Amino acid sequence: MGDRQSPEPVEQIPAADWTDQDLLTRDGAGLLLDEEIEAERARVESAKDAGDDAATTEGERRLNRLIEIRRSLTERSDS
């Protein structure tokens, strides 16, 4: 057991690692995000209908984050 080598460190670059080869990955991620955004919208509406202010507030925060992530993904693929 004493003969184990330490794992080689991985250099992290300070930029997103999307490349042209990742376009399909971005598209796939975008589709998944679109589905999750719609599902979260439905959960927010359900929480509103139930009068659950805490769940509504948290759902709206999550929805806004998802929308912002989706927007940034779209902006990157347009560049």
Buried (B, 14 or more C-beta within 10 A) or exposed (E): EEEEEEEEEEEEEEEEEBEEEBEEEBEEBBEEBEEBBEEBBEBBEEBBEEEEEEBBEBBBEBBEEBBEBBEEBEEEBEE
